[in-house]
C-alpha cells in the first residue's frame, strides 16, 4: 500500500511539474494551432482585394498557365527566383506564384507571393509571405503557422517545440494514469459533480477535459513530433513497414540553347499520366539542370493540404524522370500520410477541423484549472501546517 502511495505521489509531482513548465508552452502552441486550422479561410477574409475574385467563375476557364505565369514574372524583381505555381482550392480565389529573394540575414531568403486572377491573367498584387531570416516578418496567418511549430524562433525553436511535445506525452500519460478510476467508479470519474464546491468543480473540469480530449491530444502531439523530427519517426516506422525512399539526385538532361517546355506541355504530360484529381502545385525548375515537380492530388488522398502524388519531369524533354503515386505506397507510407490530416482535422472534413480548433483550446483550460488546483492544495497545506504548530 505504501508503494502505491509513493508511486502516486511521484506521478502527481511529475504531472504537476510537466504541466507547469511544458504545459505553458503547450498553451501557446495550442492557441496558434487553433488559429492555423482555418488559416487559409482567415487569410482570404483578411485580404479580399488580393485573394478574392469578384463575379461568377463556375463556367469560365483559366487563361493558359504560361500566360498567368508570365504576368506574375513580369512584376518579380530581377533578383527574384520564381519557385512555384500554386493552384487555389476554390474557383473564386487567385492563383499564387511564389518567388524568393535574398534576405538581410546571411544565407537566408525572403519568400514572396504574386497573386493573379487566373481568368484574365491580371496581377492583383504581391506581398511578403515570410522572411526566413526574420520570422516576425510576413503574413499574419503564416506567422501563426510558424509560431505553432517553432515559436517563431527558427530551427532552435523547432527543436525546442519537439522536446516539449515529447514531455507532453509523459504529462498526458501520467494524467490518464492518475485519473484511472477504481472498479465501479467510471461514471463518477467521467462526470462533473452537480452542486459541487468551487474546488471540486475545478478539479472535475480539469480531469474531465483532460480525459475526453486525451486521445485527440495524444494524436496531435505524436503527429506534431513527426513534423519536427521526421527522420527519427520515419526510421521507427521503417522498422515495421518499409517506407518508399525519397528520390535520389534528379537532374534534367543537359541541353544547350534549348528552352524548357511550357506549363501547357507540363499539364498535358501530367494529365496523360494522371487523368483524375486536382492540381496543387507546379514547382519551376531551379537552374539549368533543375526539373519540374508537379503535385496533382489523387481523389483517394485524404491529405488535401499536402498531397503526395507527384511527377518529376525533365524540363527540356518532358520525360518523366520520377513519380510518386500513393496507390503504390506501403503500409508505413499510409500511416505517415494520415498524420497531417489528423493533425489539422481535415481527415474528417469540417467537423474534424472544428474538433481540432477545440482541442487547441484545451491546453489553456487544463493549464488554468491545473494552476487553480495547485494553488488550492498549497493553501490547504498552509492551513493544515498552521493547525499543527
KAZIHU-V529263 format. One record per helix or strand of 3 or more residues. SS is the DSSP state (@ for helix, = for strand). FROM is the first residue (numbers start at 0). LEN is the number of residues. If there is no record, write none. Layout:
ss from len
SS FROM LEN
SS FROM LEN
//
This chain:
ss from len
@ 1 36
@ 38 8
@ 47 4
@ 64 9
= 80 6
= 94 8
= 108 9
= 121 10
= 133 5
@ 139 11
@ 153 26
@ 185 5
@ 197 15
@ 213 15
@ 229 9
@ 262 11
= 277 6
= 290 7
= 309 5
= 319 5
@ 325 3
@ 330 14
@ 345 42
//
